[in-house]
């Protein structure tokens, strides 16, 4: 059950990131939330939203640990 939930979460996260990077404007609750997120992100240009596979996260984590030590 945990794996199934993790897969669903990853899919939803990927879908959200794709929606944030498009210019689609649909009349749905999902796109109303996407529009609100885009508005908040536009207030601070230091935020970047990306979907990164877990393997990439582990590589970055390892590099950061090596840099700190």
N, CA, C and O atoms as a Tripos MOL2 file, in Angstrom:
@<TRIPOS>MOLECULE
protein
  276   275    69     0     0
PROTEIN
NO_CHARGES

@<TRIPOS>ATOM
      1 N           0.8240   -1.1910    0.0000 N.3       1 UNK1
      2 CA          0.0000    0.0000    0.0000 C.3       1 UNK1
      3 C           0.8710    1.2600    0.0000 C.2       1 UNK1
      4 O           0.5430    2.2460   -0.6600 O.2       1 UNK1
      5 N           1.9700    1.2220    0.7350 N.am      2 UNK2
      6 CA          2.8590    2.3890    0.7840 C.3       2 UNK2
      7 C           3.4720    2.6770   -0.5770 C.2       2 UNK2
      8 O           3.5590    3.8330   -0.9930 O.2       2 UNK2
      9 N           3.8960    1.6250   -1.2720 N.am      3 UNK3
     10 CA          4.4760    1.8030   -2.5960 C.3       3 UNK3
     11 C           3.4520    2.3700   -3.5670 C.2       3 UNK3
     12 O           3.7650    3.2620   -4.3560 O.2       3 UNK3
     13 N           2.2270    1.8520   -3.5080 N.am      4 UNK4
     14 CA          1.1640    2.3540   -4.3750 C.3       4 UNK4
     15 C           0.9160    3.8370   -4.1110 C.2       4 UNK4
     16 O           0.7530    4.6170   -5.0490 O.2       4 UNK4
     17 N           0.8880    4.2180   -2.8600 N.am      5 UNK5
     18 CA          0.6690    5.6240   -2.5040 C.3       5 UNK5
     19 C           1.8430    6.4860   -2.9660 C.2       5 UNK5
     20 O           1.6370    7.6080   -3.4290 O.2       5 UNK5
     21 N           3.0640    5.9810   -2.8490 N.am      6 UNK6
     22 CA          4.2440    6.7270   -3.3010 C.3       6 UNK6
     23 C           4.2130    6.9310   -4.8140 C.2       6 UNK6
     24 O           4.5680    8.0030   -5.3050 O.2       6 UNK6
     25 N           3.7920    5.9100   -5.5500 N.am      7 UNK7
     26 CA          3.6910    6.0220   -7.0080 C.3       7 UNK7
     27 C           2.6330    7.0490   -7.3850 C.2       7 UNK7
     28 O           2.8460    7.8580   -8.2880 O.2       7 UNK7
     29 N           1.5080    7.0220   -6.7070 N.am      8 UNK8
     30 CA          0.4610    8.0130   -6.9710 C.3       8 UNK8
     31 C           0.9480    9.4250   -6.6720 C.2       8 UNK8
     32 O           0.6780   10.3510   -7.4360 O.2       8 UNK8
     33 N           1.6610    9.5930   -5.5660 N.am      9 UNK9
     34 CA          2.1890   10.9060   -5.1900 C.3       9 UNK9
     35 C           3.1830   11.4090   -6.2370 C.2       9 UNK9
     36 O           3.1490   12.5790   -6.6190 O.2       9 UNK9
     37 N           4.0650   10.5250   -6.6990 N.am     10 UNK10
     38 CA          5.0450   10.9100   -7.7220 C.3      10 UNK10
     39 C           4.3480   11.3200   -9.0150 C.2      10 UNK10
     40 O           4.7390   12.2940   -9.6580 O.2      10 UNK10
     41 N           3.3270   10.5780   -9.3870 N.am     11 UNK11
     42 CA          2.5780   10.9070  -10.6080 C.3      11 UNK11
     43 C           1.8810   12.2570  -10.4580 C.2      11 UNK11
     44 O           1.9170   13.0880  -11.3650 O.2      11 UNK11
     45 N           1.2470   12.4650   -9.3040 N.am     12 UNK12
     46 CA          0.5710   13.7400   -9.0580 C.3      12 UNK12
     47 C           1.5570   14.8990   -9.0500 C.2      12 UNK12
     48 O           1.2570   15.9770   -9.5640 O.2      12 UNK12
     49 N           2.7310   14.6800   -8.4690 N.am     13 UNK13
     50 CA          3.7550   15.7210   -8.4370 C.3      13 UNK13
     51 C           4.2150   16.0630   -9.8410 C.2      13 UNK13
     52 O           4.3750   17.2340  -10.1850 O.2      13 UNK13
     53 N           4.4280   15.0380  -10.6480 N.am     14 UNK14
     54 CA          4.8390   15.2490  -12.0380 C.3      14 UNK14
     55 C           3.7650   15.9990  -12.8090 C.2      14 UNK14
     56 O           4.0760   16.9010  -13.5870 O.2      14 UNK14
     57 N           2.5240   15.6420  -12.6070 N.am     15 UNK15
     58 CA          1.4060   16.3020  -13.2760 C.3      15 UNK15
     59 C           1.3340   17.7770  -12.8800 C.2      15 UNK15
     60 O           1.0990   18.6380  -13.7280 O.2      15 UNK15
     61 N           1.5350   18.0640  -11.6050 N.am     16 UNK16
     62 CA          1.4910   19.4430  -11.1340 C.3      16 UNK16
     63 C           2.6240   20.2650  -11.7330 C.2      16 UNK16
     64 O           2.4020   21.3940  -12.1720 O.2      16 UNK16
     65 N           3.8280   19.7170  -11.7580 N.am     17 UNK17
     66 CA          4.9610   20.4490  -12.3180 C.3      17 UNK17
     67 C           4.7300   20.7280  -13.8050 C.2      17 UNK17
     68 O           5.0310   21.8210  -14.2850 O.2      17 UNK17
     69 N           4.2030   19.7520  -14.5280 N.am     18 UNK18
     70 CA          3.8890   19.9630  -15.9490 C.3      18 UNK18
     71 C           2.8440   21.0610  -16.1100 C.2      18 UNK18
     72 O           2.9580   21.9030  -17.0010 O.2      18 UNK18
     73 N           1.8330   21.0550  -15.2570 N.am     19 UNK19
     74 CA          0.7730   22.0720  -15.3370 C.3      19 UNK19
     75 C           1.3290   23.4580  -15.0370 C.2      19 UNK19
     76 O           0.9070   24.4400  -15.6480 O.2      19 UNK19
     77 N           2.2680   23.5450  -14.1070 N.am     20 UNK20
     78 CA          2.8640   24.8400  -13.7710 C.3      20 UNK20
     79 C           3.7180   25.3970  -14.9040 C.2      20 UNK20
     80 O           3.9000   26.6100  -15.0100 O.2      20 UNK20
     81 N           4.2350   24.5220  -15.7420 N.am     21 UNK21
     82 CA          5.1150   24.9820  -16.8190 C.3      21 UNK21
     83 C           4.3830   25.2430  -18.1290 C.2      21 UNK21
     84 O           5.0100   25.6370  -19.1120 O.2      21 UNK21
     85 N           3.0810   25.0340  -18.1630 N.am     22 UNK22
     86 CA          2.3150   25.2930  -19.3790 C.3      22 UNK22
     87 C           1.5100   26.5790  -19.2260 C.2      22 UNK22
     88 O           1.3890   27.1360  -18.1350 O.2      22 UNK22
     89 N           0.9760   27.0210  -20.3270 N.am     23 UNK23
     90 CA          0.1470   28.2290  -20.3280 C.3      23 UNK23
     91 C          -1.3420   27.8960  -20.4460 C.2      23 UNK23
     92 O          -2.1510   28.7700  -20.7570 O.2      23 UNK23
     93 N          -1.6990   26.6460  -20.2000 N.am     24 UNK24
     94 CA         -3.1050   26.2480  -20.3260 C.3      24 UNK24
     95 C          -3.9530   26.9390  -19.2700 C.2      24 UNK24
     96 O          -3.5320   27.1190  -18.1270 O.2      24 UNK24
     97 N          -5.1360   27.3140  -19.6720 N.am     25 UNK25
     98 CA         -6.0940   27.9200  -18.7480 C.3      25 UNK25
     99 C          -7.4180   27.1760  -18.9100 C.2      25 UNK25
    100 O          -8.2000   27.4610  -19.8170 O.2      25 UNK25
    101 N          -7.6460   26.2480  -18.0420 N.am     26 UNK26
    102 CA         -8.8910   25.4900  -18.0710 C.3      26 UNK26
    103 C          -9.7360   25.8810  -16.8780 C.2      26 UNK26
    104 O          -9.2240   26.3010  -15.8410 O.2      26 UNK26
    105 N         -11.0180   25.7360  -17.0420 N.am     27 UNK27
    106 CA        -11.9470   26.0330  -15.9530 C.3      27 UNK27
    107 C         -12.1520   24.7740  -15.1220 C.2      27 UNK27
    108 O         -13.1130   24.0310  -15.3190 O.2      27 UNK27
    109 N         -11.2310   24.5480  -14.1900 N.am     28 UNK28
    110 CA        -11.3630   23.4040  -13.2920 C.3      28 UNK28
    111 C         -10.7580   23.7880  -11.9490 C.2      28 UNK28
    112 O          -9.9940   24.7490  -11.8550 O.2      28 UNK28
    113 N         -11.0970   23.0450  -10.9300 N.am     29 UNK29
    114 CA        -10.5570   23.3140   -9.6010 C.3      29 UNK29
    115 C          -9.0350   23.1340   -9.6020 C.2      29 UNK29
    116 O          -8.3150   23.9000   -8.9620 O.2      29 UNK29
    117 N          -8.5540   22.1200  -10.3210 N.am     30 UNK30
    118 CA         -7.1180   21.8720  -10.4030 C.3      30 UNK30
    119 C          -6.3890   23.0810  -10.9830 C.2      30 UNK30
    120 O          -5.4010   23.5410  -10.4120 O.2      30 UNK30
    121 N          -6.8690   23.5970  -12.1120 N.am     31 UNK31
    122 CA         -6.1950   24.7270  -12.7330 C.3      31 UNK31
    123 C          -6.3940   26.0310  -11.9610 C.2      31 UNK31
    124 O          -5.5940   26.9550  -12.1060 O.2      31 UNK31
    125 N          -7.4290   26.1220  -11.1580 N.am     32 UNK32
    126 CA         -7.5760   27.2780  -10.2670 C.3      32 UNK32
    127 C          -6.4500   27.2600   -9.2260 C.2      32 UNK32
    128 O          -5.8910   28.3050   -8.8910 O.2      32 UNK32
    129 N          -6.1260   26.0770   -8.7240 N.am     33 UNK33
    130 CA         -5.0270   25.9280   -7.7680 C.3      33 UNK33
    131 C          -3.6970   26.2060   -8.4620 C.2      33 UNK33
    132 O          -2.8350   26.8900   -7.9100 O.2      33 UNK33
    133 N          -3.5310   25.6740   -9.6770 N.am     34 UNK34
    134 CA         -2.3050   25.9110  -10.4510 C.3      34 UNK34
    135 C          -2.1190   27.4130  -10.6670 C.2      34 UNK34
    136 O          -1.0110   27.9250  -10.5040 O.2      34 UNK34
    137 N          -3.1720   28.1140  -11.0250 N.am     35 UNK35
    138 CA         -3.1020   29.5580  -11.2410 C.3      35 UNK35
    139 C          -2.6930   30.2870   -9.9540 C.2      35 UNK35
    140 O          -1.8800   31.2100   -9.9960 O.2      35 UNK35
    141 N          -3.2560   29.8740   -8.8100 N.am     36 UNK36
    142 CA         -2.9090   30.4880   -7.5270 C.3      36 UNK36
    143 C          -1.4400   30.2340   -7.1830 C.2      36 UNK36
    144 O          -0.7580   31.1240   -6.6740 O.2      36 UNK36
    145 N          -0.9570   29.0270   -7.4590 N.am     37 UNK37
    146 CA          0.4550   28.7070   -7.2140 C.3      37 UNK37
    147 C           1.3440   29.5710   -8.0970 C.2      37 UNK37
    148 O           2.3410   30.1200   -7.6290 O.2      37 UNK37
    149 N           0.9850   29.6960   -9.3850 N.am     38 UNK38
    150 CA          1.7670   30.5210  -10.3010 C.3      38 UNK38
    151 C           1.8230   31.9670   -9.8150 C.2      38 UNK38
    152 O           2.8710   32.6080   -9.8950 O.2      38 UNK38
    153 N           0.7120   32.4790   -9.3190 N.am     39 UNK39
    154 CA          0.6910   33.8500   -8.7970 C.3      39 UNK39
    155 C           1.6430   34.0080   -7.6170 C.2      39 UNK39
    156 O           2.3820   34.9900   -7.5390 O.2      39 UNK39
    157 N           1.6260   33.0480   -6.7040 N.am     40 UNK40
    158 CA          2.5200   33.1120   -5.5490 C.3      40 UNK40
    159 C           3.9800   33.0030   -5.9770 C.2      40 UNK40
    160 O           4.8390   33.7130   -5.4550 O.2      40 UNK40
    161 N           4.2570   32.1190   -6.9210 N.am     41 UNK41
    162 CA          5.6270   31.9670   -7.4050 C.3      41 UNK41
    163 C           6.1250   33.2280   -8.0990 C.2      41 UNK41
    164 O           7.3120   33.5460   -8.0300 O.2      41 UNK41
    165 N           5.2310   33.9440   -8.7650 N.am     42 UNK42
    166 CA          5.6320   35.1590   -9.4770 C.3      42 UNK42
    167 C           6.0220   36.2790   -8.5180 C.2      42 UNK42
    168 O           6.6930   37.2290   -8.9210 O.2      42 UNK42
    169 N           5.6130   36.1800   -7.2650 N.am     43 UNK43
    170 CA          5.9600   37.1930   -6.2790 C.3      43 UNK43
    171 C           7.4090   37.0830   -5.8080 C.2      43 UNK43
    172 O           7.9630   38.0310   -5.2520 O.2      43 UNK43
    173 N           8.0140   35.9220   -6.0360 N.am     44 UNK44
    174 CA          9.3940   35.7150   -5.6170 C.3      44 UNK44
    175 C          10.1250   34.9300   -6.6970 C.2      44 UNK44
    176 O           9.8890   33.7340   -6.8710 O.2      44 UNK44
    177 N          11.0080   35.6020   -7.4190 N.am     45 UNK45
    178 CA         11.6980   34.9590   -8.5350 C.3      45 UNK45
    179 C          12.7520   33.9550   -8.0840 C.2      45 UNK45
    180 O          13.3770   33.3130   -8.9290 O.2      45 UNK45
    181 N          12.9700   33.7980   -6.7720 N.am     46 UNK46
    182 CA         13.9640   32.8420   -6.2730 C.3      46 UNK46
    183 C          13.4350   31.4170   -6.2120 C.2      46 UNK46
    184 O          14.2040   30.4920   -5.9480 O.2      46 UNK46
    185 N          12.1520   31.2170   -6.4490 N.am     47 UNK47
    186 CA         11.5710   29.8820   -6.4010 C.3      47 UNK47
    187 C          11.5740   29.2510   -7.7830 C.2      47 UNK47
    188 O          11.2290   29.8900   -8.7770 O.2      47 UNK47
    189 N          11.9710   27.9860   -7.8280 N.am     48 UNK48
    190 CA         11.9320   27.2060   -9.0680 C.3      48 UNK48
    191 C          11.2530   25.8860   -8.7400 C.2      48 UNK48
    192 O          11.5990   25.2310   -7.7570 O.2      48 UNK48
    193 N          10.2950   25.5010   -9.5560 N.am     49 UNK49
    194 CA          9.5930   24.2440   -9.3530 C.3      49 UNK49
    195 C          10.0040   23.2830  -10.4490 C.2      49 UNK49
    196 O           9.8260   23.5610  -11.6350 O.2      49 UNK49
    197 N          10.5610   22.1370  -10.0390 N.am     50 UNK50
    198 CA         10.9880   21.1160  -10.9910 C.3      50 UNK50
    199 C          10.6530   19.7500  -10.4320 C.2      50 UNK50
    200 O          10.6390   19.5460   -9.2180 O.2      50 UNK50
    201 N          10.3850   18.8230  -11.3240 N.am     51 UNK51
    202 CA         10.1950   17.4320  -10.9360 C.3      51 UNK51
    203 C          11.5090   16.7280  -11.1940 C.2      51 UNK51
    204 O          11.9700   16.6570  -12.3330 O.2      51 UNK51
    205 N          12.1160   16.2060  -10.1350 N.am     52 UNK52
    206 CA         13.4110   15.5400  -10.2540 C.3      52 UNK52
    207 C          13.2680   14.1110   -9.7610 C.2      52 UNK52
    208 O          12.7730   13.8570   -8.6630 O.2      52 UNK52
    209 N          13.7090   13.1930  -10.5920 N.am     53 UNK53
    210 CA         13.6490   11.7790  -10.2110 C.3      53 UNK53
    211 C          14.5060   11.5270   -8.9750 C.2      53 UNK53
    212 O          15.5020   12.2140   -8.7510 O.2      53 UNK53
    213 N          14.1180   10.5510   -8.1850 N.am     54 UNK54
    214 CA         14.7970   10.2450   -6.9220 C.3      54 UNK54
    215 C          16.2880    9.9640   -7.1160 C.2      54 UNK54
    216 O          17.0970   10.3550   -6.2740 O.2      54 UNK54
    217 N          16.6670    9.2950   -8.2070 N.am     55 UNK55
    218 CA         18.0710    8.9950   -8.4360 C.3      55 UNK55
    219 C          18.8840   10.2910   -8.5080 C.2      55 UNK55
    220 O          20.0000   10.3540   -7.9920 O.2      55 UNK55
    221 N          18.3340   11.3050   -9.1350 N.am     56 UNK56
    222 CA         19.0130   12.5860   -9.2330 C.3      56 UNK56
    223 C          19.1500   13.2120   -7.8540 C.2      56 UNK56
    224 O          20.1920   13.7810   -7.5290 O.2      56 UNK56
    225 N          18.1070   13.1080   -7.0460 N.am     57 UNK57
    226 CA         18.1680   13.6480   -5.6900 C.3      57 UNK57
    227 C          19.2910   13.0000   -4.8950 C.2      57 UNK57
    228 O          20.0010   13.6860   -4.1600 O.2      57 UNK57
    229 N          19.4620   11.6880   -5.0320 N.am     58 UNK58
    230 CA         20.5230   10.9870   -4.3110 C.3      58 UNK58
    231 C          21.8960   11.4580   -4.7700 C.2      58 UNK58
    232 O          22.8030   11.5980   -3.9490 O.2      58 UNK58
    233 N          22.0650   11.7040   -6.0560 N.am     59 UNK59
    234 CA         23.3360   12.1970   -6.5750 C.3      59 UNK59
    235 C          23.6480   13.5640   -5.9860 C.2      59 UNK59
    236 O          24.7640   13.8070   -5.5260 O.2      59 UNK59
    237 N          22.6740   14.4490   -6.0000 N.am     60 UNK60
    238 CA         22.8600   15.7920   -5.4500 C.3      60 UNK60
    239 C          23.1570   15.7220   -3.9550 C.2      60 UNK60
    240 O          24.0370   16.4260   -3.4600 O.2      60 UNK60
    241 N          22.4260   14.8760   -3.2390 N.am     61 UNK61
    242 CA         22.6330   14.7120   -1.7990 C.3      61 UNK61
    243 C          24.0710   14.2560   -1.5270 C.2      61 UNK61
    244 O          24.7260   14.7840   -0.6280 O.2      61 UNK61
    245 N          24.5570   13.2940   -2.2870 N.am     62 UNK62
    246 CA         25.9180   12.7940   -2.1140 C.3      62 UNK62
    247 C          26.9480   13.8870   -2.3920 C.2      62 UNK62
    248 O          27.9290   14.0250   -1.6610 O.2      62 UNK62
    249 N          26.7160   14.6720   -3.4680 N.am     63 UNK63
    250 CA         27.6420   15.7550   -3.7800 C.3      63 UNK63
    251 C          27.6660   16.8130   -2.6880 C.2      63 UNK63
    252 O          28.7320   17.3190   -2.3380 O.2      63 UNK63
    253 N          26.5110   17.1490   -2.1520 N.am     64 UNK64
    254 CA         26.4410   18.1460   -1.0790 C.3      64 UNK64
    255 C          27.1610   17.6450    0.1690 C.2      64 UNK64
    256 O          27.8980   18.3920    0.8120 O.2      64 UNK64
    257 N          26.9430   16.3880    0.5010 N.am     65 UNK65
    258 CA         27.6340   15.8230    1.6820 C.3      65 UNK65
    259 C          29.1400   15.8480    1.4940 C.2      65 UNK65
    260 O          29.8750   16.1470    2.4350 O.2      65 UNK65
    261 N          29.6110   15.5380    0.2930 N.am     66 UNK66
    262 CA         31.0450   15.5680    0.0180 C.3      66 UNK66
    263 C          31.5810   16.9800    0.0910 C.2      66 UNK66
    264 O          32.6890   17.1960    0.5810 O.2      66 UNK66
    265 N          30.8150   17.9460   -0.3890 N.am     67 UNK67
    266 CA         31.2610   19.3430   -0.3730 C.3      67 UNK67
    267 C          31.3360   19.8830    1.0540 C.2      67 UNK67
    268 O          32.2380   20.6530    1.3830 O.2      67 UNK67
    269 N          30.3990   19.4830    1.8900 N.am     68 UNK68
    270 CA         30.3630   19.9700    3.2700 C.3      68 UNK68
    271 C          31.5210   19.3960    4.0730 C.2      68 UNK68
    272 O          32.1070   20.0860    4.9070 O.2      68 UNK68
    273 N          31.8470   18.1400    3.8210 N.am     69 UNK69
    274 CA         32.9360   17.5050    4.5870 C.3      69 UNK69
    275 C          34.2470   17.7420    3.9150 C.2      69 UNK69
    276 O          35.2820   17.2890    4.4030 O.2      69 UNK69
@<TRIPOS>BOND
     1     1     2 1
     2     2     3 1
     3     3     4 2
     4     3     5 am
     5     5     6 1
     6     6     7 1
     7     7     8 2
     8     7     9 am
     9     9    10 1
    10    10    11 1
    11    11    12 2
    12    11    13 am
    13    13    14 1
    14    14    15 1
    15    15    16 2
    16    15    17 am
    17    17    18 1
    18    18    19 1
    19    19    20 2
    20    19    21 am
    21    21    22 1
    22    22    23 1
    23    23    24 2
    24    23    25 am
    25    25    26 1
    26    26    27 1
    27    27    28 2
    28    27    29 am
    29    29    30 1
    30    30    31 1
    31    31    32 2
    32    31    33 am
    33    33    34 1
    34    34    35 1
    35    35    36 2
    36    35    37 am
    37    37    38 1
    38    38    39 1
    39    39    40 2
    40    39    41 am
    41    41    42 1
    42    42    43 1
    43    43    44 2
    44    43    45 am
    45    45    46 1
    46    46    47 1
    47    47    48 2
    48    47    49 am
    49    49    50 1
    50    50    51 1
    51    51    52 2
    52    51    53 am
    53    53    54 1
    54    54    55 1
    55    55    56 2
    56    55    57 am
    57    57    58 1
    58    58    59 1
    59    59    60 2
    60    59    61 am
    61    61    62 1
    62    62    63 1
    63    63    64 2
    64    63    65 am
    65    65    66 1
    66    66    67 1
    67    67    68 2
    68    67    69 am
    69    69    70 1
    70    70    71 1
    71    71    72 2
    72    71    73 am
    73    73    74 1
    74    74    75 1
    75    75    76 2
    76    75    77 am
    77    77    78 1
    78    78    79 1
    79    79    80 2
    80    79    81 am
    81    81    82 1
    82    82    83 1
    83    83    84 2
    84    83    85 am
    85    85    86 1
    86    86    87 1
    87    87    88 2
    88    87    89 am
    89    89    90 1
    90    90    91 1
    91    91    92 2
    92    91    93 am
    93    93    94 1
    94    94    95 1
    95    95    96 2
    96    95    97 am
    97    97    98 1
    98    98    99 1
    99    99   100 2
   100    99   101 am
   101   101   102 1
   102   102   103 1
   103   103   104 2
   104   103   105 am
   105   105   106 1
   106   106   107 1
   107   107   108 2
   108   107   109 am
   109   109   110 1
   110   110   111 1
   111   111   112 2
   112   111   113 am
   113   113   114 1
   114   114   115 1
   115   115   116 2
   116   115   117 am
   117   117   118 1
   118   118   119 1
   119   119   120 2
   120   119   121 am
   121   121   122 1
   122   122   123 1
   123   123   124 2
   124   123   125 am
   125   125   126 1
   126   126   127 1
   127   127   128 2
   128   127   129 am
   129   129   130 1
   130   130   131 1
   131   131   132 2
   132   131   133 am
   133   133   134 1
   134   134   135 1
   135   135   136 2
   136   135   137 am
   137   137   138 1
   138   138   139 1
   139   139   140 2
   140   139   141 am
   141   141   142 1
   142   142   143 1
   143   143   144 2
   144   143   145 am
   145   145   146 1
   146   146   147 1
   147   147   148 2
   148   147   149 am
   149   149   150 1
   150   150   151 1
   151   151   152 2
   152   151   153 am
   153   153   154 1
   154   154   155 1
   155   155   156 2
   156   155   157 am
   157   157   158 1
   158   158   159 1
   159   159   160 2
   160   159   161 am
   161   161   162 1
   162   162   163 1
   163   163   164 2
   164   163   165 am
   165   165   166 1
   166   166   167 1
   167   167   168 2
   168   167   169 am
   169   169   170 1
   170   170   171 1
   171   171   172 2
   172   171   173 am
   173   173   174 1
   174   174   175 1
   175   175   176 2
   176   175   177 am
   177   177   178 1
   178   178   179 1
   179   179   180 2
   180   179   181 am
   181   181   182 1
   182   182   183 1
   183   183   184 2
   184   183   185 am
   185   185   186 1
   186   186   187 1
   187   187   188 2
   188   187   189 am
   189   189   190 1
   190   190   191 1
   191   191   192 2
   192   191   193 am
   193   193   194 1
   194   194   195 1
   195   195   196 2
   196   195   197 am
   197   197   198 1
   198   198   199 1
   199   199   200 2
   200   199   201 am
   201   201   202 1
   202   202   203 1
   203   203   204 2
   204   203   205 am
   205   205   206 1
   206   206   207 1
   207   207   208 2
   208   207   209 am
   209   209   210 1
   210   210   211 1
   211   211   212 2
   212   211   213 am
   213   213   214 1
   214   214   215 1
   215   215   216 2
   216   215   217 am
   217   217   218 1
   218   218   219 1
   219   219   220 2
   220   219   221 am
   221   221   222 1
   222   222   223 1
   223   223   224 2
   224   223   225 am
   225   225   226 1
   226   226   227 1
   227   227   228 2
   228   227   229 am
   229   229   230 1
   230   230   231 1
   231   231   232 2
   232   231   233 am
   233   233   234 1
   234   234   235 1
   235   235   236 2
   236   235   237 am
   237   237   238 1
   238   238   239 1
   239   239   240 2
   240   239   241 am
   241   241   242 1
   242   242   243 1
   243   243   244 2
   244   243   245 am
   245   245   246 1
   246   246   247 1
   247   247   248 2
   248   247   249 am
   249   249   250 1
   250   250   251 1
   251   251   252 2
   252   251   253 am
   253   253   254 1
   254   254   255 1
   255   255   256 2
   256   255   257 am
   257   257   258 1
   258   258   259 1
   259   259   260 2
   260   259   261 am
   261   261   262 1
   262   262   263 1
   263   263   264 2
   264   263   265 am
   265   265   266 1
   266   266   267 1
   267   267   268 2
   268   267   269 am
   269   269   270 1
   270   270   271 1
   271   271   272 2
   272   271   273 am
   273   273   274 1
   274   274   275 1
   275   275   276 2
@<TRIPOS>SUBSTRUCTURE
     1 UNK1         2 RESIDUE 1 A UNK
     2 UNK2         6 RESIDUE 1 A UNK
     3 UNK3        10 RESIDUE 1 A UNK
     4 UNK4        14 RESIDUE 1 A UNK
     5 UNK5        18 RESIDUE 1 A UNK
     6 UNK6        22 RESIDUE 1 A UNK
     7 UNK7        26 RESIDUE 1 A UNK
     8 UNK8        30 RESIDUE 1 A UNK
     9 UNK9        34 RESIDUE 1 A UNK
    10 UNK10       38 RESIDUE 1 A UNK
    11 UNK11       42 RESIDUE 1 A UNK
    12 UNK12       46 RESIDUE 1 A UNK
    13 UNK13       50 RESIDUE 1 A UNK
    14 UNK14       54 RESIDUE 1 A UNK
    15 UNK15       58 RESIDUE 1 A UNK
    16 UNK16       62 RESIDUE 1 A UNK
    17 UNK17       66 RESIDUE 1 A UNK
    18 UNK18       70 RESIDUE 1 A UNK
    19 UNK19       74 RESIDUE 1 A UNK
    20 UNK20       78 RESIDUE 1 A UNK
    21 UNK21       82 RESIDUE 1 A UNK
    22 UNK22       86 RESIDUE 1 A UNK
    23 UNK23       90 RESIDUE 1 A UNK
    24 UNK24       94 RESIDUE 1 A UNK
    25 UNK25       98 RESIDUE 1 A UNK
    26 UNK26      102 RESIDUE 1 A UNK
    27 UNK27      106 RESIDUE 1 A UNK
    28 UNK28      110 RESIDUE 1 A UNK
    29 UNK29      114 RESIDUE 1 A UNK
    30 UNK30      118 RESIDUE 1 A UNK
    31 UNK31      122 RESIDUE 1 A UNK
    32 UNK32      126 RESIDUE 1 A UNK
    33 UNK33      130 RESIDUE 1 A UNK
    34 UNK34      134 RESIDUE 1 A UNK
    35 UNK35      138 RESIDUE 1 A UNK
    36 UNK36      142 RESIDUE 1 A UNK
    37 UNK37      146 RESIDUE 1 A UNK
    38 UNK38      150 RESIDUE 1 A UNK
    39 UNK39      154 RESIDUE 1 A UNK
    40 UNK40      158 RESIDUE 1 A UNK
    41 UNK41      162 RESIDUE 1 A UNK
    42 UNK42      166 RESIDUE 1 A UNK
    43 UNK43      170 RESIDUE 1 A UNK
    44 UNK44      174 RESIDUE 1 A UNK
    45 UNK45      178 RESIDUE 1 A UNK
    46 UNK46      182 RESIDUE 1 A UNK
    47 UNK47      186 RESIDUE 1 A UNK
    48 UNK48      190 RESIDUE 1 A UNK
    49 UNK49      194 RESIDUE 1 A UNK
    50 UNK50      198 RESIDUE 1 A UNK
    51 UNK51      202 RESIDUE 1 A UNK
    52 UNK52      206 RESIDUE 1 A UNK
    53 UNK53      210 RESIDUE 1 A UNK
    54 UNK54      214 RESIDUE 1 A UNK
    55 UNK55      218 RESIDUE 1 A UNK
    56 UNK56      222 RESIDUE 1 A UNK
    57 UNK57      226 RESIDUE 1 A UNK
    58 UNK58      230 RESIDUE 1 A UNK
    59 UNK59      234 RESIDUE 1 A UNK
    60 UNK60      238 RESIDUE 1 A UNK
    61 UNK61      242 RESIDUE 1 A UNK
    62 UNK62      246 RESIDUE 1 A UNK
    63 UNK63      250 RESIDUE 1 A UNK
    64 UNK64      254 RESIDUE 1 A UNK
    65 UNK65      258 RESIDUE 1 A UNK
    66 UNK66      262 RESIDUE 1 A UNK
    67 UNK67      266 RESIDUE 1 A UNK
    68 UNK68      270 RESIDUE 1 A UNK
    69 UNK69      274 RESIDUE 1 A UNK
